[in-house]
Amino acid sequence: MIIAEVVRSGFVESVHHGSVFTTAGSRGDVTTPIFPRSSSKPLQTVGMLRAGLVPRDEADLALISGSHFGEAFHVRRVRTILDAAGLTEDALRCPVSLPLDEDSRDAWLRAGGGAERVLMNCSGKHAGMLATCVANGWPLDSYLDPKHPLQVAITEAVADLAGEPITATGVDGCGAPVLALSLTGLARAFERLVAAEPGTPERRVADEMRAHPELVAGTGADDTVLMAAVPGLLAKGGAEGVVAVAVPGRGAIAIKIDDGGMRARTPVLLKELRRLGVEAPQIGELVLGGGKPVGEIRAVS
């Protein structure tokens, strides 16, 4: 079903189809499994904690659960996580990349740097996975194999949090397993994180992400801005038009844009937050003409 439209000069020029689960009323297909992509990272971190991860600093949980922008403070923290586990960047198995943050990328290139694994936006998650393996004495070279004890433990945790079985396992962009969940299961899992008792793995992940939103994404990113602006809100976006949000006492939201269009995700999310009675800052892309705003990307009720 159509859940967002692109309006230019008062004329609807494009539409996006998708599905939305929300405790205020769902639309579209919220029971067929999807790949949540990076929206599942907080759930994977819970799996690491349950498996024995002992973070050097609790704030590391925010970075491990995030898709960082490669800013200097992100890179330093990834390296510190690895160092605390007695590892170097050579242990990472994520692809090489440049920083997502434009200023950081430009500075890195001006200094003569090139693409590196530690700069990849999933390197925090990978560092956490490696630290979990070290804590358990598990093999390091094969930590991305779905049959590895680490990934088995993570899969069990994700299925438990979602309250549904994992129906498919794929390879995410970073090389780690990605587990198929329905939007209902994804939203249920996020709600469990914010509703958990303090001190539990679920609540520790939620609390650190909300306390350090800059570690979850980066300067100006939607997830970072939303969590900084709305008390208690937990948010994690993923590739291919996925995002999951939970607010204590209000409910949870999970969205999938069918064509993977990222531009439609945030307008739909803001509309659904308002339906839950949550006021959030107005963020998202504008439609430009001649360098000036001439329209908007808006959610369709």
N, C-alpha and C positions, 0 to 999 in steps of 0.2 A: 504494500500500500504506500501511497505518497505521504511522506512525513516531513518533507522540507521542499521549499521552492526558492529559486533564485530570481529575484525581481530586479530588472534594469529599467529605469525611467518609467516605472509603473507597469511594465510589461513582463509577464512571467516567461523567461527564456529557457529555463531548465528546471527539472524536478529530480528529487532523490527519493527512492523507495527504501523502506526499511521496516524494522520492528522495534518496539519499545516495551520493556517490562517496567512497571511501576506499581507500587502499592496503592496508587490512586486510580489505577485502571490501565490495563495493558492494551496495546494495539499491535496487529500483525502476528507473526509466528514467534511465540516466545517459548516454545517447547522443543523445536528442532535444534540439535546441537550445532554450535558454531565454534570456530577457533577464536577465543577471546584475545589472542595475542598477548601484548604486554599488560592488558588489564588483569591477567591472572598472576602477575608477579607477587602481589602481596600474599596470595594464597600459597605460592611456592615458598615464600619466606617462612610462613607458618610451618610448612613441611620441614624446612631446614631446622627450625627451632625444636620441633618435636623430635627430630632425628639427632639432636645433640649439639647444634651450633651454639657456641658461646661467644657472642660478639665482644670485641675489644672495647667498644663504646656502643651504648644502646642506640645512639643516633645512626650508627652504621646500618641499622635495620631499614631506615628510610631510603638509603642509597641502594641497598640490596633489593628493595622492593620497587625501585624506580627505573626510569629511562632517562638517565642524566644527559645534560647538554654538552658535556665535555669542558665545562668551565674549570679554571685552575683548581678551585676548591673541591670539585668532584674528583678530578684526577688524583689529587693528593690523597684523598680519602680511600680511593680504590687501592692505591699503592700501599697505604698503611694497613688496610685489611689483609692484603697479601703478605706484607712483611710480618705482621703479627702471627700469621700462620706458618712462617718460615719459608715463604714462597716468593718467587719473582714473577714478573709479567710474562715470562716464557711459559708459565703453567696455564695461562688463559687459552681457551680454545674458541673464543668468539672471533669474528672476522676483524681485520684491521679497518680503521675508519679515521675520519677527521672529526673534530668537534661539531656538533649540531649548531651551537651558538655561533653566529656569524663573527662577532668581535673576537671571540676566543679562537676561531678557526683562522681568521686573518692574522692575529698575533702569532699563532703557532707557525704559520707558514712563513711569516716575515722573519721569524727566528731560525728558519732553516729546517723546521720539523716536517715530518711526513706522516702518512697514515700509520697508526699503531693500534694494537688490540686494546690497550688501556683506555683509549679515547672513545671506543665504541660505546654506544649508549646503554648497552646491556652488560658492560664490564663489571658493574657493581654486583649484579646478580651472579655472574660467573665467579667473582671473587668470593661471594658468600657460599656458593656451591663448593668451591675448592676448600674453603675453611671448614665446612661441614665434613668433607671427606677426611681432612687432616685430623679432625676431632675424633673420628671413628676408625682411623687407620685403613680407610678404603682406598682403592686404586685411584690415582689422579688422572692418568692418561685417558681413561675411558669414562670420565664422569658424565659425559653427555649421552651415553648409551642408555636407551630406555630400560634396559635390563639391569643397569648398575644399581647397587643398593640405595644410592642417593635418590635416583629417579623413581625407584619403586616406592620409597618412603614419601616422596613429594606427591606422587600420583595418589597414594592412599589418603594423604591429607587433603588434597584438592577435592577428591570424591566425597570425603566426609564433610567438608565445609559446604559443598554444593548440595549435599543431600541427594546425589544421583550418581550413577555409575559413569565412568569415562568410556565413551563409545568409540572414540577414535584418537589416535596419537599421531601427530605430524612433526615436522621439523620446523621450528620457528626461524625467523630471519637471522638470529644470533647463533643458530646451530643447536640450541637446547630443545628438548621435547616440548611441544605445545599440545595441550589436552582439550578435547572438545567438550563443551558444556552448553546447556541451553541458557538463554537469557534469564530464565527463571532461576536456574541454579546459580548463575553468576551473581545475580542480585541477592539471592539468599545468603551466599557466602559472605558478601560484603556486609550485609546486615549483621551476620554473626560476629564479624570482626569488631564492629563498633558497640555491640551489645554484650560482648564477653566480659567476664570479671577481670578487674585490674590484676596484672601480674601473669595472666595466662598468655601463651604464645600469640593467640589471636589479638588480644588487646594491646600487647606490647608492640606488635606491628602497626596497628591502627594509631596508637598514641604517638609513636615516633614519626610516622608519616605526617601526622597533623601538626606535630611540634616542629618539624623541619621540612616544610613543603619545598624549600629550595633544593633539597637533596633528591626529591622525587622526580623532578623534571629540570627546571632551570629558570633563569631570570625571564619573566614575562610569559612563561608557559601557562596554558589554561589550568592544568592541575595545580600548579603552584599558586596562581592567583586565586583560584576558588578556595583552596584550603586555608590560605592566609586571610581571606576576607570573611568566610562563613565559619563561625565557631562550631567545632564538632564535625564538620563535613570531611568525609574521606573520599578521595577521588583518584582514579587511575585510568588513564586512557590507553588504548592499544591501536595498533595498525589496522588498516582496512575498516575504518569507521566504527570502532568499538570504544565504549566508555562505560565504566561502572562507578556508581556513587552511592554512599549511604550516609544518612544523617540520623543520629540517635533521636528516638522519639518521633521521627517523621516518616522514615521508611527508606527504601532503596530504589535505585533506577539502574537499568542496564539497557544499552542501546546498540543496535547494529545497523549501519547504513549498508544496504545491499550491494551497491557498486563500489564500496570501499572508500567513497569520497569523504575525506576528512573535514571539508569545509562545512558539511551539513551537521556534523556531530554536536558541536557546541550550541548552536541555536536551538536544536531539539532538546538538549540537556537543560538549558536555561528555562525553556517552557515547562518541562516536566518538574523542575525544582519549584517553580511558582505554583504548580498544581499541588505540590506537597506543602505549600505555605512557607517555602524557604526563599528569601530574597537574596539574590546573588548579583555581583557586578556584571554589567553588560560588556561582554567580551565576544570576540569572534571577528570574522572577516566582513569588510564592507565591499560592495560592488562599486568599482571605480570606472569613471569615464573621463578621459582627459586629465587624469591624475586627481580627480575630485570625486567624492561619494555621489553616486547617482542611483543607488538602490541598496538592497540588503538580501541576505540569505535568511529566510525566516521559516520557523516551524509551522507546519500545517496541522490544525486540530483534527 
